[in-house]
Amino acid sequence: MEQSPFENRIDIQAIQDSMYLVKREVAKVVVGQESTIELMLAAILSNGHILLEGVPGVAKTLTAKLIAKTIDVGFSRIQFTPDLMPSDVMGTNVFNPQTISFEFKRGPIFSNIILIDEINRAPAKTQAALFEVMEERTITIDGTSYVLDQPFMVIATQNPVEHEGTYQLPEAQLDRFAFKLIVHYPDHEQEVEILQRHQKNYTMHSMIDQVKKVLDKEHLTHLRELVSRISVEEKLLSYIAQIVQQTRTHGGLLLGASPRASVTILNTAKALASLRGRDFVTPDDIVQVALPALRHRISLSAEKEMDGSTTDDVVNGIIKGIEIPR
């Protein structure tokens, strides 16, 4: 029997069901943040790293920690500080007097999901140490390369750079993050719900203890394979290329987005489509992921900075100026 063109050709329901379980577990603790969580799941399904930015106290670290807790893989948390050295993250060779030889002591980066808290508090030398591992999922120490277990992803949090004691991340490192997501304050109703939970004597530890693992490594790998099979029409590939290329010719930008940004938009749009029950990408999926995929990959000109513009303003302007494929 010939398949209807309106029927899903891959098991989208498996992706939706699994991600619903993750959302349900996170919602036991986190109030609101639905859009942020959906985009984080899209990044996870497309094997991308995530950068979360927001003022202290808006549950950046908590949200990342809870999502990691729902997946039955290795988890490591690293607190970045101004005195953190690359060896504190990657590991180092240590002399063993019993064997009269050096042995490699692995650092906390050797895990599956890495939560880096306040990533922009460490200096450039430590940031540069992440370049190889974030792109190639390997680490080279003293000429020896170590391949990390899959899945491997970094979820990093940072405070706005205006805060004291923070550094600008290098452009090459920012380009390795699939998304930069801005975590905002809760609205009035959400803040009331937060207060109600505390009024009922819920403690943070008791709420976190209720969060269960709902995914394992093999199932996550299977879901990622399903997402990779989602179809994208040729005209939508051209649409993605138009958006990214216009960042390179825009008069208000000093630095445009790289081809890595184009691939990120493609892969995360596929993941977002699957979360919304489709095995095909629409222009709206591309628009939804373009801003978080581009805002950290472009640099404003001095004139744009002086008139108060932001990278979000420029990306939104580019998207509005391109005809949506029909």
PEPE-V787058 format. One record per backbone hydrogen bond with DSSP energy under -1.0 kcal/mol. NH is the residue of the N-H (numbers start at 1). CO is the residue of the C=O. E is the energy in kcal/mol with one decimal. If there is no record, write none. Layout:
NH:CO:E / NH:CO:E
This chain:
7:4:-1.6 / 12:10:-2.4 / 16:12:-2.5 / 17:13:-2.9 / 18:14:-1.9 / 19:15:-2.5 / 20:16:-2.3 / 21:17:-1.7 / 22:18:-1.6 / 23:19:-2.6 / 24:20:-2.6 / 25:21:-2.0 / 26:22:-2.4 / 27:23:-2.4 / 28:25:-1.0 / 29:26:-1.8 / 30:26:-2.7 / 37:33:-2.6 / 38:34:-2.4 / 39:35:-2.2 / 40:36:-2.2 / 41:37:-2.3 / 42:38:-2.0 / 43:39:-2.1 / 44:40:-2.3 / 45:41:-2.6 / 46:42:-1.1 / 47:44:-1.4 / 48:43:-3.0 / 50:154:-2.6 / 51:179:-2.3 / 52:156:-3.4 / 53:181:-2.9 / 54:158:-1.6 / 63:59:-2.2 / 64:60:-2.1 / 65:61:-2.6 / 66:62:-2.5 / 67:63:-2.3 / 68:64:-2.1 / 69:65:-1.7 / 70:66:-1.3 / 71:68:-1.2 / 72:215:-3.7 / 73:71:-2.3 / 76:113:-2.2 / 78:115:-3.0 / 80:117:-2.3 / 84:81:-1.8 / 88:85:-1.1 / 89:86:-1.2 / 90:86:-3.0 / 91:87:-1.2 / 92:105:-1.6 / 94:103:-3.4 / 96:101:-3.3 / 100:96:-1.3 / 101:96:-1.5 / 103:94:-3.2 / 105:92:-2.9 / 107:90:-1.8 / 109:89:-1.9 / 110:107:-1.7 / 111:109:-2.0 / 113:74:-2.4 / 114:153:-2.7 / 115:76:-3.0 / 116:155:-2.0 / 117:78:-2.6 / 119:157:-2.9 / 121:118:-1.8 / 122:119:-1.1 / 127:123:-1.8 / 128:124:-2.8 / 130:127:-1.7 / 131:128:-1.3 / 134:130:-2.4 / 135:131:-1.5 / 136:132:-3.0 / 139:146:-2.3 / 141:144:-2.8 / 144:141:-2.0 / 146:139:-3.0 / 148:137:-2.3 / 153:112:-2.5 / 155:114:-3.0 / 156:50:-3.0 / 157:116:-2.5 / 158:52:-2.3 / 163:160:-2.4 / 167:120:-3.2 / 174:170:-2.4 / 175:171:-2.1 / 176:173:-1.4 / 177:174:-1.7 / 178:49:-1.5 / 179:49:-1.4 / 180:292:-2.1 / 181:51:-3.0 / 183:53:-3.3 / 191:187:-2.5 / 192:188:-2.2 / 193:189:-2.0 / 194:190:-2.0 / 195:191:-2.2 / 196:192:-2.5 / 197:193:-2.1 / 198:194:-1.7 / 199:195:-2.5 / 200:196:-1.6 / 201:198:-1.7 / 202:197:-1.9 / 207:203:-2.1 / 208:204:-2.7 / 209:205:-2.2 / 211:208:-1.5 / 214:70:-2.9 / 215:70:-1.8 / 220:216:-2.3 / 221:217:-2.2 / 222:218:-2.0 / 223:219:-2.5 / 224:220:-2.3 / 225:221:-1.8 / 226:222:-2.0 / 227:223:-2.4 / 228:224:-2.0 / 229:226:-1.1 / 230:227:-1.8 / 231:279:-1.7 / 237:233:-1.6 / 238:234:-2.0 / 239:235:-1.5 / 240:236:-2.3 / 241:237:-2.2 / 242:238:-2.4 / 243:239:-2.1 / 244:240:-2.3 / 245:241:-2.7 / 246:242:-1.9 / 253:250:-1.6 / 254:299:-2.8 / 255:299:-1.2 / 261:258:-1.4 / 263:259:-2.1 / 264:260:-2.1 / 265:261:-2.5 / 266:262:-2.2 / 267:263:-2.7 / 268:264:-2.8 / 269:265:-2.0 / 270:266:-1.7 / 271:267:-1.8 / 272:268:-2.6 / 273:269:-2.3 / 274:270:-2.0 / 275:271:-2.0 / 276:272:-1.2 / 277:274:-1.5 / 278:273:-2.5 / 281:231:-1.5 / 286:282:-1.5 / 287:283:-2.4 / 288:284:-2.4 / 289:285:-1.7 / 290:286:-1.8 / 293:289:-1.6 / 294:290:-1.3 / 295:291:-2.6 / 297:294:-1.9 / 299:255:-1.6 / 301:252:-2.6 / 305:301:-2.1 / 306:302:-2.3 / 307:303:-1.6 / 308:305:-1.2 / 309:304:-2.0 / 314:310:-1.7 / 315:311:-2.6 / 316:312:-2.7 / 317:313:-2.0 / 318:314:-2.4 / 319:315:-2.5 / 320:316:-2.3 / 321:317:-1.4 / 322:319:-1.2
